[in-house]
Amino acid sequence: AALADADQGAPDGSDGSDGSDGSDGSDGRWLAFRATQPFPPATTIHVTIGAGTPSREGPNVTSAAQSFSFATYPPLQIEESLCAYGGECRPGMPFVIRFNNQLDEAAFDEAQLRITPAIPDVRIEQQGTMLVVQGMTAPRTQYRVTVASSVKDTFGQTLGQDRTSTFNVGSAQPTFFGPSGLVVVDPLAKRPVLDFFSTNYAQLKVKLYQVTPADYDGFASYMREQWNHDKPPAMPGKKVFDQLIRTKSSPDQLIETSVELGAALGKAGQGHAIAVVEPYPWKESYAPPRMVSWVQSTQLAVDAHVDHDSLVAFVSELATGKPAAGVALTLAPFGITAKTDDRGLATLPLADKGPRGMHYLIAQRGGDVAFVTDGGGWWNDQGSWRKTARPEVLAWYVTDDRKMYKPGEEVSLKGWLRVIDPGKGGDVSGIAGRVSSVTYRVTDSRGAQLLTGSAQVNAIGGFDAKLTLPKTPNLGYAQVRFEAQGALASRHVHALRIEEFRRPEFEVSAAASQGPFLVGGSGDVTVDAKYFAGGPLAGAPVQ
């Protein structure tokens, strides 16, 4: 492209064509030029300033040419089309069309894309240089996405003509999932089953173990150690089923398969079982996904609510929610027992110590047995349902006279102490001589100690302290750290501020005229300003 004549800063710095006032030192040190014709697109432009360029600082000139380069933007075009950002194209994975320039977000319209065959609930997004198409694409299907010629980039260029990209969607990713952990089957179901879901697996490998609540500790141990290949744990209970079950295999479709539990349960279909289910065949080098679950088939629902002293149990009919009376309860592993009343309730005392093991509450009515755990998970093999002591605590209330102080001023503190008993029947009471005094330590905003002291506590739990701040503390929030001395040891922190400030010399009061006040109307406010020393404050602006 042809260039116009160059302009440069005048030697005396008087040329102000760059809008500079010269304060940045750029006057007389710049050179500007412009093209008289547009540069061609997608071109790298090299600019060279030859040797011999003079210097404003002295007689020396440059000994070699100096250069720089820049590039012009290319015509808009599609650079690549890919599925799932380059990975294997599976159903549901996004189609990505990437352009060489940033697209104009304001000018883009979803109607500029045509997709064949149509994708249900398709979502089209413009993300910088990319168009992303996402939706429930069908397996083993070829899709054609046509981008309209009117698609525009941020430079105002259009694609020029329609462009079509082809995407081949393959088979669905093999998947497998289902229930795991502690599971209670539907009490209204015709037969006890577990439902698992899979895609592109012909069979499921199923193992069933017949167990009782007494095996729960062993099951928790298995769950903790199942990845220990050096010392693999043994599954508790009796293995009663170990077979392959065929799925209603349909290529690329999500299939539900019901696993019958009857072989591991009692004649009435009630009882407990452990189910271990995994997909088959499995051809990967790593272990297959396994769903391991402890299944309860019962008509009882068990809830437990625990405080520091006791456990309150509520047993109801799982199908109706009505209270279940006369149900025998056992708190394991302590062996504490009780029976539910007509409301389905029972209270069991907690033990402060007992054998190691998982904590769970067993409910039994005839041959129907159910249980609920303390919710601590497989890793808590010591349980949490224990009686815990709740000692008396000392409550503090401390206040000061101003909250904000100048260096060197005196701080007045007043405090009260009370004893709180958090146990059953507990109350708030006086200290009864169990605290003789309090010590305190004052630190500034940076933790530096300013001073220490102590105060005597009277018979009704009150104390006073006066302290004088040093003249050069660090400003900001300071802390007074109290510690009670006596039979009830306790600590408390009180905060105050240390700041440099000028006390106000006048006070201002305001009063509004008598209403009513209506929307769109006005009201009068009278302001009265007076010096503390006496006399009115005149000539003060009011806003």
N, C-alpha and C positions, 0 to 999 in steps of 0.2 A: 504494500500500500504506500502511496505517496505521503510524505510528511510535510507539514507546513514548517515555516521557519521557526527556529527555537527562540524562546525568550529566556532571559536570565536575569537574576537580581543585579541591580546596579552596584558598582563598586562602592558607592557611598551609602548603600543600603536604602536609598530613597524610593526604589521601586516597590510599590505596595500591591502589585497585581495579584499576589497570593493571599491577600487579606491579612498578612502577618504584620504585627506591630514591631517586629524585630526583637522582641524581648526574649525569644527562644534562641537567638543567635543564628537564625536561618537566613537573615537578610543578606543578599549578595552571595549566597552559597548554594543556590538551587538553579536548576535548568529544567525547563518544561517544553514539551513538544506534543503535537497531536496529529493524528492521521487525517488526511483530507478525504480518504475513501475507507469504507468498512474493511476490516481485516477478513480474510477468508475463514470459514469455520474449521474447527478441528486442526488448527495450525499452531505450531510453536513459534513465537516471535522472539528473535534475539536482538537486543539493543547493545551497541558497542560505542563507547566514547573513546576516541583515539588518544594516542599518546600526545603529550605536549599540552594538556589542559592546564591553564594557569591557576595559581593559588592566590587567594586574597591575603594570606598570612605572610607571604614573602615572594622572592623572585623565582623559586623553584617551580618546575612544571612536572606533570606526571611522566614517568619514564616508560610506562607500558599502557596498552589499551585496557579499559575497564568495561565490563559487560554484565548484563543481567538478561533474564528471559521470562516470558509469560506465555500462556496458551489461551486460545479462544475455545469456546464451548463447541462440542460436535453437534451434528444434526441428531434429533431425538430418534432413538431406535431401541428395540428390545435386545438386551445382551444375552439373557438366558431364561429358560423356563424350567423349573424343577419342582418336584414333589417332596414334601417333608424336609425342605432345606438340604436336599441331597441324599437323604437316606432312602431306605426301601419304602416304596409307596404302598401304604396300607389304607384300608377304608377309614375315613374320618380324618386323614392327615391333610394338611393344607397344600394347595397349589400356589406356587410363588412365581410371579413374572417380574423379572428385574430389568429395569431400564438403565441407560447410561447416564441420564440426567435426572435431577430432582423433579418430580411431577408437581404441577400446580394443584395444590389441595383444594383451593376454592373453585377451580374450574372443573374438577373431576366429578363425574356422575356415574353411579352404578350402572345406569342404562348403557354406558359405553362398553360394557362387557356382555357378551352373549355366550352362554354355556349350553353345550349339547352333549348328552341329554341333561335335562334340568336336574339340579341338586335340591332336595327338599330343605327348606329353612336355610338357604345359603346365606353366608355373611361375607361381604366384600369390603376390604379395608385398603386404603392407600397409606403406605408407610414409607415416606421419603422417596426413594427410587423404586419402591416395590409396590405391586398390587398383590394382595393376598386373598385367596378364595378358600373359604372353609365351610364345611357342612357335612352331612351324612352321605358321603359318597358310597356307592355300591361296590362290593368286591368284584374283581375280575371284569372290570368295565373300562372302556376307553372313553375319555372325555375330551372334547374340543372346546377351547376357550378362545373366542375371537375378540381382539381389542380393536375398538373403532379408530378410524383414522383421525378423529377429532381430539384424541387424548393430547393434552398440552403439558409442556414442561414450564419451569419457572422463567425461562427465557422467552416464552411466548411461541415457541415452535410446536408444531403438531407432528403426529406420527406420519401423516401424509397419505397412508393407505392402510386398510384393515390388515391386521396380522393375526394369524391363528397358531396357537400352541396346543400340542397334544400331550395328554397325561394318561398313562396306563396304570390303573389301580389294580394291585394284585390281591392275593388272598388275605383274609383277616388274620390278625395276629392271634396265635393260640392263647387263650385265656382260661383261667380257672379261679373261682372264688366261692366262698360259702361261709357258714357259721363257724366260729372258733371260740375258745375260752369256755366260760360257764354258760350253758344254754338250757332254757326250759321250753319244752315242746308245747304246742297248742293243746290245751286240755279238751277242746271240743272237736279235735280232728278224729276221723274214723279210726286211724291207726297212727302210732308214733313214727314219724319219719323226720329225716333231715334233708333239706333241699340244697343242692349244689348247682352251680352254673358254670358252663364251659363252652368254649368255641374251638372247633377243629381238634377235638380229642374223641377217639372212638370209645374209650373205656375209662372207668375210674377204679383205682385200686383201693379197696375198703377193708379195714380191720376194725372189729368191734370187740370190746372187753367188757365183761360183766363185773361191776364193782358195787361197793356200798360206801356210805359216807366215811367209814373208817379208813378207806383207801385214799382219802383226799390228800393227806400229807404226802403219800407216795407219789400221787399225781403231780402235786406242786413241785416235788423234788425232780421228777422227770422233766417238767417244763423248764426248770432252772438249768438242768444239765443236758438237755437234748442235743446240744451242739458239741458236747465233749466226746470226740471220736476216739480218744485214747481210752477213756473209761465210760463207754456208753451206758446210760441208766436203763434200768428195767422198768417196763410199764407195769403198774400194779393191776391186780384183778386177774380174771380168767379170760383168755382169748377164746371167743366162741364163734368168730367169723373172720375169714381171711380169703377173700375172693375178688375177682374182677367183675365189675358190673358194666354192662353195655349202656352207652348213652344213645339217645335218639338222634344219632349223628346226622347233621345236615350241614353240608359245607358252608363255612363262613357265617353260620347263624348261631346266636346265643341260645344254648339248650339248657333246660332245667331237668335235673335228674334227682329223683327221690331215693334216698337210702333208707331201707326198712330197718328199724331198730329192734324189732320183736325178738330176735334171737338172743339179745343180751338182757331182755327185761323179763319180768314175772308173767304169770299166766294172765293177769288182769291188764297187762300192758303197762304196768307201773314199775318203777325202779330206776336204777342209775346205770349209765353206760359211758364208756369212753370210745369215741369214734375218731379214727385216723384215716383221712381220705386224701388221695393225691391223683393227679391225672396220669393216664397211661395210653399209649407208650410215651416214654420220655427219652429223648435222644441227645439232650445237651450234656456237657461234661460236668456241670454243677448239679446240685441236688434239686429235685422238683419241688414246687410249692406244695406244702402240706397244711391241711386244715385239721387241727387237733382240738377236740372239744369234749368237755364233760357234760353229758346230757342228763337232765332230770325229767322224768315222765311222772307227773304228780298232779293231784287235784288241790294241793295246798300251796298257798302263797305265804311266805314268811318275811316279816320286816323286823328289824332290830334297831332300837335307838339307845344310845349309850351316853351316860354322863360319867362323872368321876367315881361314882359309888355303885351304880347298878345298871342293869340292862333291862329295858322294857321291850317285850316282844309282842307283836301283833300277828296273829295267824288268821287268814281268811280263806274262803273258797275261791280258788283261782278262776273258776268259770263265772262266778256271780259277784264276787267281792264281799259276800256276807261273812260275818265273823264265824270262826270255827271254834266251838267250845270243846273242852275235854281233850285237847291235843297235848301229848306228852312232849316236853321240851328238855333238851340236854345241851349245856354249854360245854363244848369240847375245846381243849383237852382237859378241862378242870373237873368234869363230871358233875357239875351243878345242875340240879333238875327242878322242874316246876310244871304246872299244868295251866292251860288257858281257862279263863272264866267264860261266862256267857257272852261277854263282849269280845272274846278272842284275845284278851290281854293277859299277860303274866309278867311279873317282875322277878328278875334273878339277881342276887347280889354278885358283885364282881370280886374276884380273888386278887390279892396283892402280889401273889407269887404262885407259880405252878410249873408243870412240865413244859419243856420246849416243844413248839409245834404250831401249826396254823390254828387260828381261832375261828370257830364257826358254830352256829346255832342249829341244832337238829330238831326238827318237828316230826312226830310220828303219830299216825292214827291208823291202828291196825297194820296192814301191810304197806300202807302209803307213807313214804318217808321223803322229806324235803329238807334242805338246809340253805342257809345264807351265811356268807363269809363276812369278815370284818372289812373287806374291801382293800386290804393291804397289798394284794397282788402276790405273784409267785415268789417274789424275792424276800418278802417279809415272813421269814420262818419262825419269828418269835411272837407274832401277833400284837394286837393293840388293845384288846379288851381286858384291861387290868385296872384294879382299883388304884387310884393315884391320890396322894395327899395334896390338900390345898391349904397351905399355911396362911396365917394371918399376914396381911400386908399393911404397910404404913402409907397413908395418903397425905399428900402435901398440898397446901395452898399458900403461895407466897406472892406478895404484891409489893410495889414500891410507890413512892410519892409522885414521880413525874415521868418515868419511862425514858426520858432523854435528859442527858446531863452534859455540861461542859467540863473539860479537864480541870481538876482542882476543886470541883464542887463536892458537897456532901450528899450521900445517898442514904435515904432512910428505907429500911426493909421491915416488913411485918409478915410473920408466918404463923400458920396453925397446923397442927398434926392430929390425925385421927387414925384409929385402927379399924380396918375392914376385915371381917371374917367372911370369906367367899363360900364356906361350906353350907350345908343345909341348915336352915334356921339361923344363919349368920346375920350380923347386923353391923352398924357403925357405932363405935364406942370411943371413949377417951383413952388416953395412953396409959393411965393408971400407974404412972411412975416408971414406965419401962423405957423412956427416953429421958436422959438427964440434960443433954445439951446437943447443940449442933455446931459443927465446924464448917467454915466456908473458905473457898479459895476463888479469887476473882482473876479472870484472864481476859485480855483484850481481843480484838478482832483477829489477831494473828497468833493467838494462843500464848502470848507472853504473860507470865504471872505478874499481876499488879500488886496484890496484897492478900493476906490471910487473916483469919480471926475466928472467934467463936461467940456463941450466945447461949445463955441458959434458957431451958425450956421450963415454963411454969406448970403448975398442977393441972391446968386445963388444956395443956398442949400448945400454948402460945409462946412466941419468942420475938424479940426485936433486935435489930442490928443497925448501927450507923457506921458508915465508912466514908473516908475522904479519898477521892480519886487522885492519883498523881497528876502533875501538871503536863506531862508529855507522853500520854499513852497513844497507842495506835487508834485512830478514829474508826468508828463503825460499831458493829454489834459486839458487846461484851457479855460474858457469862459469869454468873455467880453459882459455883458448884457447892451444894450443901451435902453434908453427911451426918446422919443421926448417930449419936453415941448412946449405947445402952443395950438392952435386951433385944430391941427391934432395930437391927441395922438396915439402913435404907439410904438411898441417894436421890438428889433432886437437882435440876438445873433451872435457874431463873435467868432470863435474858433482859438486857437493857441496852440503850444506845449511848455512845459517847461521841459528841459532835461539837465542832466549833460553830457558833451561831450568834447573831445579834438579837437581843431581846426587842420585841416590838415597842414603839414609843407611843402608839395610839391604838384605840379600839374603835370598831365600826359596828353599828347596829342598823338594821333595816326593818321597815314595816310597810305592808301593803295597804292600799285603800280598801274600804269596806266593799264587798261584792254586792250583788252577784256579778260574775264575769261571763260574758257571752262570746261565742266564737265569732271572730271578725272584729270584736270590740277592742278596748284597751283598758289598762289599769294603771294606777299611779303607785310608785314605790318611793318612800321617803328614806333617805340615808342620813344617818347622824354619825359624824366622826369627831372624836374628842381625844386630846392628848391625855396620857395617864397623869401627867403633872398638872393637868387642869387647862381649860380653855378649848375653844373649838379649833378644828383643823380646817383652815380655809384654803381655797384655790386648788384642791386635789381633784384630778380628773376622775370621773365616774363612768364606768362602762356597764 
